Amino acid sequence: MQVLQAGQYKLIYLELQPDLVTNIARQAGFEAKIKDGHRSIQLDLTTSGREGPLLLFDAADPANLGWFSRCQFYVDGRTGAVMQTPMTLANKRDRSGKAHRNSVRLGIAKELPSTFRLPGKQPLTEQVFYHLLLNFLTALNKTGVAVCGIGVVQPLAGRTESVGARN
């Protein structure tokens, strides 16, 4: 981890190892294709042997209350930001625009404001991030991740169709 200064701004630069990120994804049950950039890492994650969809569900639907009560990660449906983490999530889609049920794209920011903290005011280091990533990917496979709001991220599990028109 480095602290960078650009004028009056201080940034934390995470020195993440792409091989370790890929191994963590495999450990959580995903096949990963990684693109390592200067400011971010992009992961295309797929679970080929899984029968059901990834556990990405609509938090607003009362039918999904059981999952909502036990989930530990929330995704902003409008932006794809995984709340209180340096990650963003997006659906992978086929040519017709339909979301793949067993694939997602995960973006990881390497540059963060120096004031960035995890819940509980814990500072973010590479080791803490690797644990966070493993917990998030495990949640996608086993316990569930809630999508809060309507937007670019489409839920994949639970009741994903709404009754009536949505404005």
C-alpha positions in Angstrom: 0.0 0.0 0.0 1.3 3.4 -0.9 0.1 6.9 -0.1 0.1 9.2 -3.2 -0.2 13.0 -3.1 -1.6 14.9 -6.1 -1.7 18.5 -5.2 -3.9 18.9 -2.2 -5.3 15.4 -2.5 -4.0 12.3 -0.8 -4.8 8.8 -2.2 -4.2 5.3 -1.0 -2.9 3.1 -3.8 -3.5 -0.7 -3.2 -0.8 -2.9 -4.7 -3.0 -5.9 -5.5 -1.5 -9.0 -7.0 -3.5 -10.2 -10.0 -2.5 -13.8 -9.4 -3.7 -13.7 -5.8 -7.0 -12.1 -6.8 -7.5 -14.9 -9.4 -6.7 -17.6 -6.8 -9.2 -16.1 -4.4 -11.8 -16.2 -7.1 -11.1 -19.9 -7.8 -11.2 -20.6 -4.1 -14.7 -19.1 -3.9 -15.8 -21.3 -6.9 -15.4 -18.9 -9.8 -13.6 -19.1 -13.1 -11.9 -15.6 -13.5 -10.6 -13.7 -16.4 -8.6 -10.7 -15.1 -7.6 -7.4 -16.7 -5.1 -5.5 -14.6 -5.0 -1.7 -15.2 -3.1 1.2 -13.6 -6.1 2.3 -11.5 -8.3 -0.7 -11.4 -8.7 -4.5 -11.8 -11.5 -5.9 -13.8 -12.7 -9.5 -13.2 -15.1 -11.5 -15.4 -16.4 -14.1 -13.1 -18.3 -17.3 -14.1 -19.6 -20.3 -12.3 -19.9 -23.0 -15.0 -20.9 -26.0 -12.8 -23.6 -24.2 -10.8 -27.2 -25.2 -11.4 -29.0 -22.1 -10.1 -28.2 -18.5 -10.6 -25.7 -16.4 -8.5 -27.4 -15.2 -5.3 -27.8 -11.5 -6.4 -31.4 -10.6 -5.3 -33.7 -7.6 -5.2 -33.7 -6.3 -1.6 -37.0 -4.4 -2.1 -39.1 -7.5 -2.8 -40.8 -8.8 0.4 -40.4 -12.4 -1.0 -36.7 -12.1 -0.6 -36.8 -11.1 3.1 -35.1 -14.3 4.2 -32.0 -13.5 2.1 -32.0 -9.8 3.0 -31.9 -10.6 6.7 -28.7 -12.7 6.4 -26.8 -10.8 3.7 -23.7 -8.8 4.5 -23.1 -7.0 1.2 -25.4 -4.5 -0.6 -25.0 -3.3 -4.2 -26.4 0.1 -5.3 -28.6 -0.9 -8.2 -28.1 2.5 -10.0 -24.3 2.6 -10.0 -23.2 -1.0 -9.3 -21.1 0.1 -6.3 -20.7 -2.5 -3.6 -21.5 -0.3 -0.7 -18.6 0.6 1.7 -16.1 -1.3 -0.5 -13.8 -0.4 -3.4 -15.7 -2.7 -5.7 -18.3 -2.3 -8.4 -20.5 -5.0 -9.8 -22.2 -5.4 -13.2 -24.2 -8.0 -14.9 -22.8 -9.8 -17.9 -25.3 -9.8 -20.8 -25.8 -11.8 -23.9 -26.3 -10.3 -27.4 -30.0 -9.8 -26.8 -29.4 -7.9 -23.5 -30.5 -10.6 -21.1 -28.4 -11.0 -18.0 -26.3 -14.2 -17.6 -27.4 -16.0 -14.5 -24.0 -17.4 -13.7 -21.7 -14.5 -14.7 -20.9 -11.1 -13.4 -18.2 -8.5 -13.9 -16.4 -7.1 -10.8 -14.3 -3.9 -10.9 -11.8 -3.2 -8.1 -10.5 0.3 -7.6 -6.8 0.5 -6.7 -6.8 4.3 -5.9 -9.0 5.4 -3.0 -9.3 8.6 -1.0 -7.0 8.6 2.0 -10.1 8.9 4.2 -11.6 5.6 2.9 -12.6 3.3 5.7 -14.5 0.0 5.8 -17.4 -0.4 8.2 -16.3 -0.1 11.8 -13.7 2.5 10.7 -11.2 -0.2 9.7 -8.5 1.0 7.3 -8.1 -0.8 4.1 -4.9 -2.7 3.4 -4.2 -5.4 0.8 -4.6 -8.2 3.3 -7.9 -6.8 4.5 -9.1 -6.4 0.9 -8.2 -10.0 0.0 -10.4 -11.2 3.0 -13.2 -8.8 1.9 -13.0 -10.1 -1.7 -13.2 -13.8 -0.6 -16.2 -13.0 1.7 -18.0 -11.1 -1.1 -17.5 -13.9 -3.7 -18.6 -16.5 -1.2 -21.7 -14.4 -0.5 -22.5 -14.4 -4.3 -22.3 -18.2 -4.2 -23.8 -19.1 -0.8 -25.5 -16.5 1.3 -26.7 -13.8 -1.1 -25.9 -10.2 -2.0 -28.7 -7.6 -2.0 -29.4 -5.2 -4.9 -30.8 -1.9 -3.5 -32.7 0.2 -6.1 -33.5 -0.1 -9.7 -30.9 0.7 -12.4 -28.0 -1.0 -14.2 -27.6 -4.0 -11.9 -30.3 -6.6 -12.4 -31.0 -9.2 -9.7 -30.4 -12.8 -10.7 -32.0 -14.8 -7.9 -35.2 -14.9 -6.0 -38.3 -13.3 -7.4 -36.9 -11.1 -10.2 -40.1 -10.2 -12.0 -42.2 -7.4 -10.7 -46.0 -7.4 -10.8 -47.4 -4.4 -12.7 -45.6 -1.4 -14.1 -42.6 0.2 -12.3 -41.9 3.9 -12.6 
